[in-house]
Amino acid sequence: MTLLWIPFSLFLFGCSEQPQLRPDIHQAVSVALENNAADFDVAYTDLNNDGLEDAVVMLKGMNWCGSGGCSMLVFQNTGSDFALISKSTVISTPIRVTETKKNGWNNLIVWSKGKGYVLMTFDGKSYPTNPSLQDGVSEEETLKAKTIFK
């Protein structure tokens, strides 16, 4: 009888892992934009190698886009919610994530009107606010990166 109790107790008390639930990105975007409604696209990827999928948000519409591109928000998944890490403007797709990191976060490659592909590195607090001020990146490096927005 004791031997039967062991597998049963393991089942009852948590040997099966629960699937990771993703926090509500809509709530996080609403808070970040101070309750201004916005259409957006989102891509989930682990940018800081903590096992949680962070969110890269591309805002859409006249309030968030202009001739130079649109605004991009990057959120860190804390496990219980998304925390805004950075807001960048004048960004166009495609957006790619490199395997290389700076300050523990993957570098991003974005399209910047007039400059082409540029590298956006994490400075320890955020990604740059304006990609047009960043260094260009080679086509070879661009092709090695994972595309998260086409």
Residue frames as a rotation matrix with the C-alpha (Angstrom) as fourth column:
MET 1
0.565 0.825 0.000 0.00
0.825 -0.565 0.000 0.00
0.000 0.000 -1.000 0.00
THR 2
0.388 -0.502 -0.773 2.86
0.196 -0.774 0.602 2.41
-0.900 -0.385 -0.202 0.81
LEU 3
-0.642 -0.690 0.335 4.37
0.442 0.025 0.897 1.89
-0.627 0.724 0.289 -2.64
LEU 4
-0.095 0.696 0.711 1.12
0.968 -0.102 0.229 2.97
0.232 0.710 -0.664 -4.29
TRP 5
0.692 0.397 -0.603 1.05
0.605 -0.775 0.185 6.17
-0.393 -0.493 -0.776 -2.24
ILE 6
-0.216 -0.883 -0.417 4.40
0.367 -0.470 0.803 7.46
-0.905 0.020 0.426 -3.57
PRO 7
-0.803 -0.092 0.589 3.41
0.594 -0.198 0.779 7.80
0.045 0.976 0.214 -7.26
PHE 8
0.211 0.963 0.166 -0.01
0.886 -0.260 0.383 9.14
0.412 0.066 -0.909 -6.27
SER 9
0.557 -0.034 -0.830 1.49
0.577 -0.702 0.417 11.77
-0.597 -0.711 -0.371 -3.94
LEU 10
-0.597 -0.799 -0.069 3.99
0.448 -0.403 0.798 12.83
-0.666 0.446 0.598 -6.62
PHE 11
-0.497 0.518 0.696 1.10
0.756 -0.135 0.641 13.37
0.426 0.845 -0.324 -9.00
LEU 12
0.522 0.814 -0.254 -0.89
0.822 -0.401 0.403 15.35
0.226 -0.420 -0.879 -6.44
PHE 13
0.675 -0.261 -0.690 1.91
0.400 -0.656 0.640 17.55
-0.619 -0.708 -0.339 -5.17
GLY 14
0.771 -0.137 -0.622 3.44
-0.356 -0.902 -0.243 18.92
-0.528 0.409 -0.744 -8.29
CYS 15
-0.183 -0.860 0.476 5.68
0.259 0.425 0.867 16.70
-0.948 0.283 0.145 -10.34
SER 16
0.056 0.235 0.970 3.88
0.998 0.004 -0.058 17.90
-0.017 0.972 -0.235 -13.42
GLU 17
-0.789 -0.403 -0.464 4.92
0.400 -0.910 0.111 21.39
-0.467 -0.098 0.879 -14.49
GLN 18
0.396 0.898 -0.192 2.23
0.488 -0.383 -0.784 23.90
-0.778 0.217 -0.590 -15.35
PRO 19
0.074 -0.360 0.930 2.63
0.961 -0.224 -0.163 25.55
0.267 0.906 0.329 -18.75
GLN 20
-0.721 -0.424 -0.549 4.02
0.557 -0.825 -0.094 29.07
-0.413 -0.373 0.831 -18.51
LEU 21
0.438 0.882 0.175 1.25
0.867 -0.362 -0.343 31.61
-0.239 0.302 -0.923 -18.85
ARG 22
-0.550 -0.589 0.592 2.07
0.747 -0.664 0.034 34.75
0.373 0.460 0.805 -20.80
PRO 23
-0.487 0.360 -0.796 1.12
0.463 -0.666 -0.585 38.03
-0.740 -0.654 0.157 -19.11
ASP 24
0.493 0.803 0.335 -1.40
0.769 -0.223 -0.599 40.31
-0.406 0.553 -0.727 -20.85
ILE 25
-0.594 -0.764 0.253 0.47
0.786 -0.484 0.385 42.42
-0.172 0.427 0.888 -23.40
HIS 26
-0.018 0.662 0.749 -2.64
0.619 -0.581 0.529 44.52
0.785 0.473 -0.399 -24.10
GLN 27
0.860 0.307 -0.408 -2.68
0.506 -0.404 0.762 45.72
0.069 -0.862 -0.503 -20.50
ALA 28
0.082 -0.928 -0.364 1.05
0.748 -0.183 0.637 46.50
-0.658 -0.325 0.679 -20.59
VAL 29
-0.580 -0.244 0.777 0.73
0.765 -0.492 0.417 48.50
0.281 0.836 0.471 -23.83
SER 30
0.429 0.831 0.355 -2.24
0.557 -0.553 0.619 50.42
0.711 -0.068 -0.700 -22.42
VAL 31
0.755 -0.220 -0.618 -0.25
0.539 -0.329 0.776 51.36
-0.374 -0.918 -0.130 -19.30
ALA 32
-0.272 -0.959 0.075 2.86
0.805 -0.184 0.564 52.28
-0.527 0.214 0.822 -21.35
LEU 33
-0.642 0.097 0.761 0.79
0.585 -0.579 0.568 54.54
0.496 0.809 0.315 -23.61
GLU 34
-0.954 0.259 -0.152 -1.09
-0.035 -0.600 -0.799 56.08
-0.298 -0.757 0.582 -20.65
ASN 35
-0.271 0.911 0.311 -4.39
0.361 0.396 -0.844 54.50
-0.892 -0.117 -0.436 -21.74
ASN 36
-0.086 0.197 -0.977 -4.16
-0.848 -0.529 -0.032 55.81
-0.523 0.825 0.212 -25.32
ALA 37
0.613 0.390 0.687 -5.66
-0.026 0.879 -0.476 53.12
-0.790 0.273 0.549 -27.51
ALA 38
-0.093 -0.683 -0.724 -3.34
-0.919 -0.221 0.327 51.74
-0.384 0.696 -0.607 -30.15
ASP 39
0.973 0.201 -0.117 -3.35
-0.233 0.848 -0.477 49.02
0.003 0.491 0.871 -32.74
PHE 40
0.094 -0.993 0.069 -0.17
-0.959 -0.072 0.275 46.98
-0.268 -0.092 -0.959 -32.66
ASP 41
0.671 -0.097 -0.735 1.59
-0.218 0.922 -0.321 43.83
0.708 0.376 0.598 -33.71
VAL 42
0.481 -0.506 0.716 3.60
-0.833 -0.008 0.553 41.83
-0.274 -0.863 -0.425 -31.21
ALA 43
0.383 -0.459 -0.801 6.41
-0.226 0.795 -0.564 39.30
0.895 0.397 0.201 -31.45
TYR 44
0.861 -0.076 0.504 7.48
-0.488 0.163 0.858 37.23
-0.147 -0.984 0.103 -28.45
THR 45
0.495 -0.778 -0.387 11.11
0.185 0.529 -0.828 36.22
0.849 0.338 0.406 -28.00
ASP 46
0.816 -0.278 -0.506 13.44
0.542 0.063 0.838 35.75
-0.201 -0.958 0.202 -25.04
LEU 47
0.728 -0.506 0.463 15.76
0.000 -0.675 -0.738 38.76
0.685 0.538 -0.491 -25.34
ASN 48
0.241 -0.635 0.734 17.56
-0.891 -0.444 -0.091 38.44
0.384 -0.633 -0.673 -21.98
ASN 49
-0.269 -0.417 -0.868 17.99
-0.267 0.898 -0.349 34.65
0.925 0.138 -0.353 -21.73
ASP 50
-0.695 0.080 0.715 15.87
-0.717 -0.001 -0.697 34.26
-0.055 -0.997 0.058 -18.59
GLY 51
-0.936 0.324 0.138 13.59
0.333 0.942 0.042 31.60
-0.116 0.085 -0.990 -20.06
LEU 52
-0.014 0.954 -0.301 10.63
0.515 -0.251 -0.819 34.01
-0.857 -0.166 -0.488 -20.38
GLU 53
-0.235 -0.009 0.972 9.42
0.960 -0.156 0.231 35.38
0.150 0.988 0.046 -23.70
ASP 54
-0.552 -0.009 -0.834 9.74
0.255 -0.954 -0.158 39.16
-0.794 -0.300 0.529 -23.79
ALA 55
0.386 0.790 0.477 7.55
0.793 -0.020 -0.609 41.24
-0.472 0.613 -0.634 -26.13
VAL 56
-0.847 -0.491 -0.202 8.53
0.274 -0.729 0.627 43.49
-0.455 0.476 0.752 -29.02
VAL 57
0.163 0.987 0.007 5.57
0.713 -0.113 -0.693 45.66
-0.682 0.118 -0.721 -30.00
MET 58
-0.903 -0.294 0.313 5.21
0.430 -0.602 0.673 47.62
-0.009 0.742 0.670 -33.24
LEU 59
-0.255 0.822 -0.509 2.56
0.214 -0.465 -0.859 50.30
-0.943 -0.328 -0.057 -32.90
LYS 60
-0.628 0.149 0.763 0.35
0.777 0.063 0.627 51.03
0.045 0.987 -0.156 -35.92
GLY 61
0.416 0.907 0.057 -1.72
0.909 -0.415 -0.037 53.98
-0.010 0.067 -0.998 -37.05
MET 62
0.416 -0.171 0.893 -1.44
0.394 -0.851 -0.346 57.72
0.820 0.496 -0.287 -37.57
ASN 63
0.918 -0.026 0.395 -0.68
-0.341 -0.560 0.755 58.49
0.202 -0.828 -0.524 -33.91
TRP 64
0.631 -0.662 0.405 2.35
-0.114 0.437 0.892 56.20
-0.768 -0.609 0.200 -33.83
CYS 65
0.041 -0.588 0.808 3.69
0.844 0.453 0.287 56.18
-0.535 0.670 0.514 -37.37
GLY 66
0.533 0.050 -0.845 5.07
-0.290 -0.927 -0.238 58.79
-0.795 0.372 -0.479 -39.74
SER 67
0.849 -0.197 -0.491 7.11
-0.494 0.036 -0.869 58.98
0.188 0.980 -0.067 -42.90
GLY 68
-0.118 -0.992 0.044 10.21
-0.914 0.091 -0.395 57.70
0.388 -0.087 -0.917 -41.06
GLY 69
-0.645 -0.062 -0.761 8.56
0.071 0.988 -0.140 54.65
0.760 -0.145 -0.633 -39.52
CYS 70
0.487 0.873 0.011 6.59
-0.077 0.030 0.997 53.67
0.870 -0.486 0.081 -36.42
SER 71
0.026 -0.409 0.912 7.16
-0.972 -0.223 -0.073 53.45
0.233 -0.885 -0.403 -32.68
MET 72
0.112 -0.106 -0.988 8.47
0.014 0.994 -0.105 50.22
0.994 -0.002 0.113 -31.18
LEU 73
0.402 0.037 0.915 8.10
-0.897 -0.185 0.401 49.18
0.184 -0.982 -0.041 -27.55
VAL 74
-0.246 -0.486 -0.839 10.17
-0.126 0.874 -0.469 46.49
0.961 -0.009 -0.276 -25.86
PHE 75
0.490 0.499 0.715 8.77
-0.805 -0.057 0.591 44.81
0.335 -0.865 0.374 -22.75
GLN 76
-0.736 -0.665 -0.127 10.48
-0.512 0.669 -0.538 42.45
0.443 -0.331 -0.833 -20.31
ASN 77
0.369 0.793 -0.484 8.41
-0.191 0.575 0.796 39.49
0.910 -0.201 0.363 -19.19
THR 78
-0.374 -0.488 0.788 8.72
-0.842 -0.177 -0.510 39.43
0.389 -0.855 -0.345 -15.38
GLY 79
-0.943 0.122 -0.309 6.63
0.190 0.961 -0.203 36.28
0.272 -0.250 -0.929 -15.07
SER 80
-0.375 0.849 -0.372 3.61
0.740 0.033 -0.672 38.12
-0.558 -0.527 -0.641 -13.70
ASP 81
0.732 0.587 -0.346 3.45
0.232 -0.692 -0.683 41.09
-0.640 0.420 -0.643 -16.09
PHE 82
0.269 -0.646 0.715 5.32
0.911 -0.069 -0.406 42.95
0.311 0.760 0.570 -18.81
ALA 83
0.410 -0.246 -0.878 7.56
0.443 -0.788 0.428 45.86
-0.797 -0.564 -0.214 -17.80
LEU 84
0.981 -0.042 0.189 8.37
0.145 -0.488 -0.861 48.54
0.128 0.872 -0.473 -20.38
ILE 85
0.273 -0.958 -0.085 12.09
0.780 0.169 0.603 48.51
-0.563 -0.231 0.793 -21.16
SER 86
-0.712 -0.569 -0.411 12.27
0.221 -0.737 0.639 50.96
-0.666 0.364 0.651 -24.05
LYS 87
0.590 0.801 0.098 10.38
0.440 -0.218 -0.871 53.02
-0.677 0.557 -0.482 -26.58
SER 88
-0.621 -0.783 -0.033 11.95
0.317 -0.289 0.903 53.79
-0.717 0.550 0.428 -29.95
THR 89
0.446 0.763 -0.467 10.59
-0.146 -0.453 -0.879 55.87
-0.883 0.460 -0.091 -32.80
VAL 90
0.429 -0.144 -0.892 11.03
-0.872 -0.324 -0.367 55.94
-0.237 0.935 -0.264 -36.58
ILE 91
-0.599 -0.553 0.579 11.50
-0.407 0.833 0.374 52.20
-0.690 -0.012 -0.724 -36.91
SER 92
0.266 0.634 -0.727 10.47
-0.963 0.204 -0.175 50.18
0.037 0.746 0.665 -39.93
THR 93
0.541 -0.042 0.840 10.31
-0.153 0.977 0.147 46.46
-0.827 -0.208 0.522 -40.45
PRO 94
0.514 0.197 -0.835 11.90
0.205 0.917 0.343 44.04
0.833 -0.347 0.431 -40.82
ILE 95
0.374 -0.400 0.837 13.10
-0.912 -0.325 0.252 43.64
0.171 -0.857 -0.486 -37.25
ARG 96
0.454 -0.331 -0.827 15.62
0.001 0.929 -0.371 40.97
0.891 0.168 0.422 -36.39
VAL 97
0.847 -0.228 0.481 17.20
-0.498 -0.022 0.867 39.59
-0.187 -0.973 -0.132 -33.22
THR 98
0.183 -0.871 -0.456 20.90
-0.650 0.241 -0.721 38.74
0.738 0.428 -0.522 -33.27
GLU 99
0.616 -0.096 -0.782 22.60
0.473 0.839 0.270 35.98
0.630 -0.536 0.562 -31.30
THR 100
-0.513 -0.858 -0.011 25.04
0.573 -0.334 -0.748 38.55
0.639 -0.390 0.663 -29.94
LYS 101
0.581 0.696 -0.422 24.22
0.755 -0.267 0.599 40.42
0.304 -0.667 -0.680 -26.74
LYS 102
-0.502 -0.658 0.562 25.18
0.165 -0.710 -0.685 43.58
0.849 -0.251 0.465 -24.96
ASN 103
-0.729 0.144 0.670 24.54
-0.661 -0.402 -0.633 44.04
0.179 -0.904 0.388 -21.24
GLY 104
-0.807 0.308 0.503 22.71
-0.063 0.803 -0.592 40.70
-0.587 -0.510 -0.629 -21.16
TRP 105
0.301 0.952 -0.053 20.16
-0.092 -0.027 -0.995 41.50
-0.949 0.304 0.080 -23.89
ASN 106
-0.030 -0.238 0.971 20.16
0.886 0.443 0.136 40.44
-0.463 0.864 0.197 -27.54
ASN 107
-0.766 -0.234 -0.598 20.96
-0.088 -0.884 0.458 43.11
-0.636 0.404 0.657 -30.08
LEU 108
0.350 0.890 0.292 18.20
0.431 0.124 -0.894 44.14
-0.832 0.439 -0.340 -32.46
ILE 109
-0.877 -0.464 0.126 18.57
0.319 -0.364 0.875 44.95
-0.361 0.807 0.467 -36.14
VAL 110
0.207 0.963 -0.172 15.93
0.498 -0.256 -0.828 47.32
-0.842 0.086 -0.533 -37.50
TRP 111
-0.143 -0.156 0.977 15.36
0.962 -0.255 0.100 49.17
0.234 0.954 0.187 -40.75
SER 112
0.005 0.071 -0.997 15.98
0.467 -0.882 -0.060 52.90
-0.884 -0.465 -0.037 -40.54
LYS 113
0.791 0.367 0.489 14.82
0.597 -0.291 -0.748 55.06
-0.132 0.883 -0.450 -43.44
GLY 114
0.874 -0.480 0.074 17.79
-0.399 -0.795 -0.456 56.67
0.278 0.369 -0.887 -45.13
LYS 115
0.040 -0.897 0.441 20.34
-0.973 0.066 0.220 54.47
-0.226 -0.438 -0.870 -43.31
GLY 116
-0.027 0.016 -1.000 19.23
-0.479 0.877 0.027 50.92
0.877 0.479 -0.016 -44.02
TYR 117
0.637 0.240 -0.732 19.78
0.389 0.721 0.574 48.22
0.665 -0.651 0.366 -41.42
VAL 118
-0.052 -0.633 0.772 21.13
-0.610 -0.592 -0.526 49.48
0.790 -0.499 -0.355 -38.10
LEU 119
-0.284 -0.176 -0.943 22.19
0.521 0.797 -0.305 47.76
0.805 -0.578 -0.135 -34.89
MET 120
0.284 0.426 0.859 20.36
-0.585 -0.634 0.507 48.61
0.760 -0.646 0.069 -31.68
THR 121
-0.387 -0.514 -0.765 22.18
0.352 0.685 -0.638 47.49
0.852 -0.516 -0.084 -28.52
PHE 122
0.719 0.640 -0.270 20.92
0.419 -0.090 0.904 47.47
0.555 -0.763 -0.333 -24.95
ASP 123
-0.001 -0.760 0.650 22.74
-0.205 -0.636 -0.744 49.99
0.979 -0.134 -0.155 -22.74
GLY 124
-0.884 -0.259 -0.389 21.85
0.285 0.361 -0.888 48.35
0.370 -0.896 -0.245 -19.43
LYS 125
-0.670 0.703 -0.239 18.52
-0.062 -0.374 -0.925 50.19
-0.740 -0.605 0.295 -19.14
SER 126
0.484 0.872 -0.070 16.99
-0.082 -0.035 -0.996 50.39
-0.871 0.488 0.055 -22.63
TYR 127
-0.039 -0.383 0.923 17.46
0.959 0.246 0.142 50.19
-0.281 0.890 0.358 -26.37
PRO 128
-0.912 -0.373 -0.170 18.14
0.314 -0.902 0.295 53.46
-0.264 0.215 0.940 -28.27
THR 129
-0.069 0.934 -0.350 15.20
0.216 -0.328 -0.920 55.79
-0.974 -0.139 -0.179 -28.84
ASN 130
0.664 0.252 -0.704 16.22
-0.550 -0.474 -0.688 56.73
-0.507 0.843 -0.176 -32.39
PRO 131
0.552 -0.451 0.701 17.68
0.478 0.860 0.177 54.10
-0.683 0.237 0.691 -34.71
SER 132
0.875 -0.199 0.442 18.82
0.351 -0.370 -0.860 56.67
0.334 0.908 -0.254 -37.28
LEU 133
0.622 -0.680 0.389 21.61
-0.762 -0.640 0.098 57.64
0.182 -0.357 -0.916 -34.87
GLN 134
0.556 -0.366 0.747 22.93
-0.259 0.778 0.573 54.05
-0.790 -0.512 0.338 -34.67
ASP 135
-0.473 -0.831 -0.294 25.65
-0.648 0.102 0.755 52.33
-0.597 0.548 -0.586 -36.67
GLY 136
0.369 0.520 -0.770 24.79
-0.912 0.365 -0.190 50.42
0.182 0.772 0.608 -39.81
VAL 137
0.076 -0.274 0.959 25.17
-0.443 0.852 0.278 46.67
-0.893 -0.446 -0.057 -39.95
SER 138
-0.766 -0.479 -0.429 26.45
-0.591 0.261 0.763 44.39
-0.254 0.838 -0.483 -42.71
GLU 139
0.136 0.809 -0.572 24.13
-0.921 0.316 0.229 42.34
0.366 0.495 0.788 -44.88
GLU 140
-0.348 -0.362 -0.865 25.92
-0.099 0.932 -0.350 39.20
0.932 -0.036 -0.359 -43.65
GLU 141
-0.999 -0.028 -0.019 25.14
0.018 0.040 -0.999 40.02
0.029 -0.999 -0.040 -40.01
THR 142
-0.396 0.916 -0.058 21.57
-0.891 -0.399 -0.219 40.90
-0.223 -0.035 0.974 -40.93
LEU 143
0.094 0.437 -0.895 21.03
-0.714 0.656 0.245 37.55
0.694 0.615 0.374 -42.66
LYS 144
-0.689 -0.424 -0.588 22.36
0.092 0.754 -0.650 35.63
0.719 -0.502 -0.481 -39.61
ALA 145
-0.901 0.330 0.280 19.76
-0.396 -0.365 -0.842 37.24
-0.176 -0.870 0.460 -37.30
LYS 146
-0.664 0.740 0.106 16.33
0.730 0.673 -0.119 35.79
-0.159 -0.002 -0.987 -36.55
THR 147
-0.797 0.457 0.395 13.49
-0.134 -0.771 0.623 37.77
0.589 0.443 0.675 -38.17
ILE 148
-0.747 0.593 -0.302 10.65
0.545 0.285 -0.789 38.54
-0.382 -0.753 -0.536 -35.75
PHE 149
0.326 0.814 -0.480 8.82
0.062 -0.525 -0.849 41.10
-0.943 0.247 -0.222 -37.96
LYS 150
-0.294 -0.386 0.874 8.86
0.874 0.260 0.409 40.90
-0.386 0.885 0.261 -41.76
